[in-house]
């Protein structure tokens, strides 16, 4: 019925696997766990033979990236539905798998289910604060709100997809850098009129990315966005689909690009310093991103 697909890189996935195995034992359906490790350091590899014997475990000889590794699960999955979970997640409910089984049976016409993710209430240390704060403010809308904006809200952290649909669409493997492979995948689901539903079947996102690394990852992801624009057929449609690109495009159309860039070059070092020190402002973070889009498009 379900192949649970967990791509991992330099992260200890033992607790997640144990949680899922305990839920699988309560189910009468056919469910498997597949873990593909993207050439992690030795200390992060699964050593517990008890776990290894209950899953399909593949360790890649070299790192292939976030998009390509997800496509590799097609080669190992035995069942009709693929449940993708990021390695740094943990199901909120003990009925997490059962909840997905129920919606598969209840909504046979739906091909993609997004379970959503949340962040724990306990604030992290200041040097990890930005990722946690951004996640709580921007990524944790309830599923009713996400269903009003179906494809824009797609995230890879926790989603279930019909294997045939995934075989047809897949992630774009030319996106070798970090970021926005999920944005393009959501856009392709929309372009292909794939039925999608956001449901209340949450996982905790246990991301421990530092402020500095989160800013770096975000800027690398923006390079991916600009690259995607250069290769999609309907450039204007994709720009309108992505809020950040749409805002930058409006600035250019209003002939404010050079003014915004001037302010960006003056303020960017100060904004980065404030964000890195753990003083989050989503307004400043948004301005940093928009300025960076305009900069790399010059």
C-alpha positions in Angstrom: 0.0 0.0 0.0 2.6 2.6 1.1 6.3 2.9 0.7 7.7 5.4 3.2 10.6 7.3 1.6 13.1 9.0 3.8 16.1 10.8 2.1 18.8 11.7 4.6 22.1 13.5 4.8 24.2 13.9 7.9 21.2 13.3 10.2 20.4 10.6 12.8 17.2 9.0 11.5 17.0 6.2 14.1 14.3 7.8 16.3 12.1 8.6 13.2 12.4 5.0 11.9 11.6 3.5 15.3 8.5 5.7 15.6 7.3 4.6 12.2 8.1 0.9 12.8 6.0 1.0 16.0 3.1 2.4 14.0 3.5 -0.1 11.2 3.1 -3.0 13.7 -0.4 -1.8 14.5 -1.5 -1.8 10.8 -2.8 -4.6 8.7 -1.7 -2.9 5.5 1.4 -3.5 3.5 3.9 -0.8 4.4 7.6 -0.5 4.0 10.3 1.9 5.0 13.0 3.0 2.5 15.9 5.1 3.6 18.4 6.5 1.1 21.5 8.1 2.6 23.1 10.8 0.4 26.7 9.9 1.2 26.6 11.1 4.9 29.6 11.1 7.2 30.2 7.7 8.8 28.9 8.8 12.3 25.4 9.4 10.8 25.0 6.0 9.1 22.6 3.5 10.6 24.5 0.8 12.5 21.7 -0.9 14.4 21.2 -4.3 12.7 17.7 -4.6 14.3 16.6 -1.5 12.3 18.5 -2.3 9.1 16.8 -5.7 8.9 13.3 -4.1 9.0 13.9 -1.5 6.3 15.4 -1.0 2.8 18.6 0.9 3.5 20.6 2.4 0.6 23.8 4.4 1.1 24.9 6.3 -2.0 28.7 6.5 -2.7 28.5 10.2 -3.5 26.1 13.1 -2.8 23.5 13.6 -5.5 21.4 16.4 -4.0 17.8 16.9 -2.8 16.0 16.5 -6.1 17.8 13.6 -7.6 17.8 11.5 -4.3 14.0 11.7 -4.1 13.6 10.4 -7.6 15.7 7.4 -6.7 13.0 6.0 -4.5 11.1 4.9 -7.6 13.8 2.3 -8.1 13.2 0.7 -4.7 9.5 1.3 -3.8 7.2 -1.8 -3.9 3.8 -0.1 -3.4 1.4 2.2 -5.1 1.8 5.2 -2.8 5.0 7.0 -1.8 5.0 8.8 1.6 8.0 11.2 1.6 9.3 12.4 5.0 12.3 14.6 5.6 14.8 13.0 7.9 14.5 15.8 10.4 10.8 15.3 11.1 8.8 13.3 13.6 5.1 12.4 13.5 2.9 14.3 15.9 0.3 11.6 16.1 0.7 7.9 17.0 -1.9 7.4 14.2 0.2 9.2 11.6 0.3 6.3 9.1 -3.2 5.2 9.8 -4.4 8.8 9.0 -2.8 8.6 5.6 -4.4 5.1 5.0 -7.8 6.5 5.8 -7.6 9.4 3.3 -6.3 7.2 0.6 -9.5 5.1 0.9 -11.8 8.1 1.5 -10.5 10.2 -1.4 -9.5 7.8 -4.2 -9.5 10.7 -6.8 -6.9 12.6 -4.9 -3.3 11.8 -6.0 -1.3 14.0 -3.6 -1.9 14.5 0.2 0.1 17.0 2.1 0.2 16.4 5.9 1.9 19.6 6.9 4.5 20.4 9.6 4.8 22.4 12.7 7.6 23.5 15.0 7.7 22.8 18.7 6.8 25.6 21.1 10.1 25.6 23.0 12.3 28.4 21.6 15.7 27.3 20.4 19.0 29.1 21.3 19.3 32.5 19.7 21.8 31.3 17.1 19.1 28.9 15.8 16.2 31.2 16.3 15.6 32.5 12.7 14.8 29.2 11.1 12.4 28.3 14.0 10.7 31.8 13.9 10.4 31.8 10.1 8.9 28.3 10.2 6.3 29.1 12.8 5.2 32.4 11.2 5.3 31.4 7.5 5.1 27.7 7.1 2.5 26.5 9.7 -0.8 27.8 8.4 -3.6 25.3 9.1 -4.7 22.9 6.4 -7.9 24.8 5.6 -5.9 27.9 4.6 -3.5 25.8 2.6 -6.4 24.2 0.7 -7.3 27.8 -0.5 -3.8 28.0 -2.1 -3.2 24.4 -2.9 -0.1 24.2 -5.0 1.8 27.2 -3.6 1.8 25.5 -0.2 3.4 22.3 -1.3 6.4 21.2 0.8 8.5 18.1 0.7 8.7 17.5 4.4 5.6 15.4 4.6 3.6 14.4 1.6 2.0 11.3 0.1 1.8 10.8 -3.7 0.5 8.2 -6.1 3.5 6.4 -7.5 2.3 6.6 -11.1 2.0 10.4 -10.8 5.4 10.7 -9.3 6.9 8.6 -12.0 5.5 11.0 -14.6 6.4 14.3 -12.9 9.4 13.7 -10.6 11.7 16.4 -9.2 13.9 18.4 -11.6 17.3 16.8 -11.4 19.0 19.9 -12.9 18.4 21.6 -9.6 21.6 20.4 -8.0 21.9 23.3 -5.4 19.8 23.7 -2.3 16.3 25.0 -2.4 13.0 25.4 -4.2 12.8 22.0 -5.8 9.5 21.8 -3.9 8.3 25.1 -5.4 8.9 23.8 -9.0 7.3 20.4 -8.1 4.2 22.2 -6.8 4.1 24.2 -9.9 4.3 21.1 -12.1 1.5 19.5 -10.1 -0.6 22.5 -10.9 0.4 22.5 -14.6 -0.6 18.8 -14.9 -3.9 19.4 -13.0 -3.0 16.8 -10.4 -5.6 16.7 -7.6 -4.0 17.7 -4.3 -5.4 17.9 -0.7 -3.8 19.4 2.4 -4.8 17.4 5.5 -4.2 17.7 9.3 -1.6 14.9 9.7 1.4 16.8 11.0 5.0 16.2 11.7 7.3 18.2 13.9 10.1 19.8 11.9 13.2 19.4 14.0 15.4 21.6 11.9 18.5 22.8 13.8 19.9 25.1 11.1 21.9 28.1 12.4 20.8 31.6 11.5 23.9 32.1 9.4 23.3 28.8 7.5 19.6 29.5 7.0 20.4 32.8 5.4 23.0 31.2 3.2 20.6 28.4 2.2 17.9 30.9 1.4 20.2 32.9 -0.9 21.4 29.7 -2.7 17.7 28.8 -3.1 17.1 32.2 -4.8 19.7 31.3 -7.4 17.6 28.1 -8.0 14.5 30.2 -8.5 16.1 32.5 -11.0 17.5 29.4 -12.8 14.0 27.9 -12.9 12.6 31.0 -14.6 15.3 30.7 -17.3 14.2 27.2 -18.2 10.4 27.0 -17.8 8.2 27.6 -20.9 5.7 29.9 -19.2 8.0 32.3 -17.5 5.4 34.9 -16.6 3.1 32.2 -15.2 5.9 30.9 -13.0 6.9 34.4 -11.8 3.2 35.0 -10.9 3.1 31.6 -9.1 6.1 32.5 -6.8 5.4 35.3 -4.4 9.0 36.4 -4.1 9.6 36.6 -7.9 6.2 38.3 -8.3 7.2 41.1 -5.9 10.6 41.6 -7.5 8.8 41.7 -10.9 6.4 44.4 -9.7 9.4 46.5 -8.4 11.0 46.3 -11.9 7.7 47.2 -13.6 7.4 50.3 -11.4 11.0 51.3 -12.4 12.1 51.1 -8.8 14.8 48.4 -9.3 17.8 50.7 -8.9 16.4 52.5 -5.9 15.7 49.2 -4.1 19.2 47.9 -5.1 20.9 51.0 -3.7 19.1 50.6 -0.4 19.9 46.9 -0.5 23.6 47.4 -0.9 23.6 49.9 2.0 21.5 47.8 4.4 22.2 44.2 3.5 25.3 43.8 5.8 23.4 45.3 8.7 20.3 43.1 8.1 22.4 40.0 7.8 24.2 40.9 11.1 20.9 41.4 12.9 19.4 38.2 11.6 22.6 36.2 12.4 22.6 37.5 16.0 19.1 36.2 16.4 17.0 39.3 16.1 14.4 38.1 13.6 12.4 40.5 11.4 10.5 38.9 8.6 10.1 42.3 7.0 13.9 42.7 6.9 14.4 39.1 5.8 11.9 39.7 2.9 13.7 42.8 1.9 17.0 40.9 1.9 15.5 38.2 -0.4 13.9 40.7 -2.8 17.1 42.7 -3.0 19.1 39.6 -3.7 16.7 38.6 -6.5 17.2 41.9 -8.2 21.0 41.7 -7.7 21.5 38.4 -9.4 19.1 39.3 -12.2 21.4 42.3 -13.1 
